Amino acid sequence: MAIPYTSQQTYIDDFDAKEYLQAYCADKDGHFSGDWSDFALPILHEIFTTGGVKGDTMLDFGTGPTIYQLLSACEVFDNIIVSDFLEKNRAEFQRWLKKDPDAFDWTHIIKSVCELEGKSSREDCEKKAEKLRSKVKEVLKCDALKRNPYDPVVVPPVDCLLSCLCLEVPCKDIQSFCDVLKNFQDLIKPGGHLLLLSALRETFYHIGTKQFSSLYINEEELEMAFKEAGYQIKKAVYKQRPDNAAMDFTDCQGFYFIHACKPK
């Protein structure tokens, strides 16, 4: 399905990290505070507990200004490297890391993850936040469209690469999506894990009055791309959005999670 392609320069100029957080992640009022968090948080909890994904180092590709995707991972990885294309996203993440008074308040999400772990006290939430801060070792710039996304930095292969709500933005077609997955092979140890969570069959999303393009991709195209890129798919989960879900800010029709492994 052909869609308009949001250029990198347009993305740089128009994306507002604070506006994104308020629109999508705010407690109760955020667009994805219900359906996306209800999908992503339990899956991430499961994969980093009973799912067998653990190790020394995890790389989060396309972190954005968010921390939710790292809250379960910090229990099983000693070193977490976060990365994003936009300086303003990296700066927003750093605000939270450094406890800046202007940082976004993630208390509601941290509490939700703690509850999945059987904890719910204020002290538990504070400990979770501090544990994540202690595990984040680097905040890097990445570019999905480069052969080495971290050029000129060389990132040693990691045990797990995680990416949430990212690749459909820079990739203009299925082939470029597949090429990014192939390039990820150099960033993952043999036998290591690749975890992708994102929107299914989406062509646009809004942040305020600004519209951004997203790569339309369906279940069959996703699995084909992973296999063509040389991965072994361990688990695939697809969730359709309710027919009555608000569609004014996005035409996303569902969400997906894929756990794949690089061959040993």
N, C-alpha and C positions, 0 to 999 in steps of 0.2 A: 504494500500500500504506500503510495508516494505521499510525502508530507513536506511542508516547508521546513527548511533546515535553519536552525538558529545558529548563526555564526559565532565563533568564539568571541569576537570583538563585541557583538551585541550582548552576549552573555556577560562579559566583563563590565560593560557599561550599565546594563539594566538590572542585574541581579542585586538585590538588597538583602543582606544576611539577616538583619534585625527584623525586617518586614516579613521575610520568609518564616522565621521562628514564630513570630506573633500569629501569622496566618495559619500555619500548619501544626505547630507544636504547643500552643498555649493550652493550659488546663481547661478542659470542657469546651472552650470555644474554637480550638484549633481544628482545621478541616480534617486532619488525620488523627486527632486525639482519641477517637474511638476505633474506627475500622482498621486503620493502619497499625496502630499500637496493639490492638487486640490480635492482629495477625503476626506482627514481627516479634514482639517481646516474648510470647510463649515459645515460638520457634527457636529464637536465639537462646533462651533458657535451656530448652531441651537439647539443642545441638552441643552446647558447652557443658552439659552434665551427663546425661545418658547417651548422647549422640557420639561420644568418643573423640570429639575434636578438642585437642589440647596440645600443649607443647611449650617451647621456650619463647618464640617470637611470633606475633601476629601483625600483619600489615592491613590497615584499613584504607582502602583506595576510594577517594571521593568522599571523605568524611563530611564535607560541608561544615556547617556551624553546629552540628549536633553531636550528642554524646550517647544517646539511647542505645545505639547498636553495640556499644563497648561495655555496658554495665554487667552483662553476664560473662563476657570474655575475660574480664579482668580477674575472675576467680581462677582461671586455668592457664593464663599466660603471664609470664613474669615481665615481658617486654612488649609494649604495644607501640607501633609506629603509625601515626595518623598522617593523612596527606590530602591535599585538595588543590585544584587548579587556581581557585580564586584567593587572592591575598586577603580580601575582606572576610572570607569564611575562616581562613586560618587565624586571622586576628580575633574573630568572635570566639573561636574555640579556645584560644589562648586566654581570653578574658575569664572564661570559666575555670581554666586550669590554674590561673593565678588568683582566683577568688576576687576578681574585680567587682566592686559594688554594682557596676552596670551590666554584669553578665546576666544572661537569660536564666530564669529560675527553673531548674529541672526537678524540683522536689517531687512533683506529682509522678513523674516517670520513674525516678529513683525508688519511690515508695512502691510503685507497681511491680518493679523487678524484685525488690526485697520480699514482697508478698508471695511472689512465685517461689522464692527460696524458703518460705515458711517464717519470714521475719517481717516485722512491721513497725517496730518502735522508731522513734526519732533518732535514737542512738544508732540503730542498725543502718538507717539511711545515711547518717553522717559518716559512719565507718565505710560504707559502700563508696561514697563520693571520694573519700580520702584514699581508699585503695585504688580506685581508677586513676586518680591524679598521680599516685606513686608509680603506677605501671607505665604511664605514657612517657616514652623516652625521647621521641623526636616528633616534630611537626614539620613536614616537608611539602614542597610544591610538587605536584604531579600533572602530567598531561597525557591523557589517554591516547591521543593521536600520534604520539612519538613512539618509535621502535623501543627505546628505553624511556619509559614514562617519567623517569627521575633524572634524566640527562641534565647536567653532567655528573650527578651523584650516582654511585653504584650501590644499590641496596642488596646486601647478601640474601640469598634465598631463605624464605621463612617457612615456618610450619603450616601457616594458614594465611590466606588472603581473603579478606571480607570486603564486599562492596554493596552498598545499599542505595537505591534510588539515584544511580549515577550514570551508568553507561548509555542509557537511552538518550541522554542529553548531547554528548559530543558525537555519538555515532550517527551518521546520516543514512546508513542502510545496513542490511543484515551482514553484508560482507565486511564492512568496517567493524561491526560488533564482533564478528568471528575473529578478525585480525587482532583486536584488543585481547580477546581470550587467549589467542596463540602467544602474544607477547607476554602475557601473565605467566606463561610456563617458565620463563627465565627468573621469575621472582619467587617461585615456589620450589621447595625441596622435592626430590623424588618421593612419591607416596604422600606428599602434602595435600592440604585441603584448599579448595576454592569454594567460597560461599557467596551466592548472589541472591539478594532480595530486592524486588522492585515492582513497578507497575506493569500491568498486563494490558495489551491492546489500548495504548494511550497515544494520542497525537498532540495534545497540548495540556498545559496547566497554567494557571494564573497566579501571580503574586501581586495583589492589589489590582491596578489597572494594566499591568504589563503581562503580556502573553509570551510563553516560551514553548518551543516545539519539543516533542519527544518522539523517539523512534517507536513506531507501531510494531510490536512483535507479539506473536502468539505462541502457544505451547509447543507446537510442532517446530516452528522456526528456532525457538530457544534450544530445544534438545538437539536439533540438527547442528546448530552452531557449536555447542559443547563437544559433540562427537567429532565434528570436522576439525575442531581445535585440538583434539587428541586427549580429551579427558574421559574418565569413567564416571558416569553419573551414578551416585549412590542413592540419592533421594530427590524427588521432585514433588512439590506441593503447590497446588493452584487453588486460589479462592476467588470466587466471583463476588463482585460487589452487589449489594441488594439493588433491585430494580428501582427502588425509590430513593437511592442514595443521591445526595446533592451532586449535580453535574455542572454547576455553573463555573466552578473553579478548575475542573478537569473533565476530560471524557474517558478517563481511566475506567476500564471495565472489570478490573480485578487485580490481584497481586500474585506474585510467584516467589518461590524459594527453591533454589537448586543447590544441592551439596554434591560437588564433584571432586575427584581426586586426580592428581597428576600420576601417571604410571611410575612404578618404581624402576 
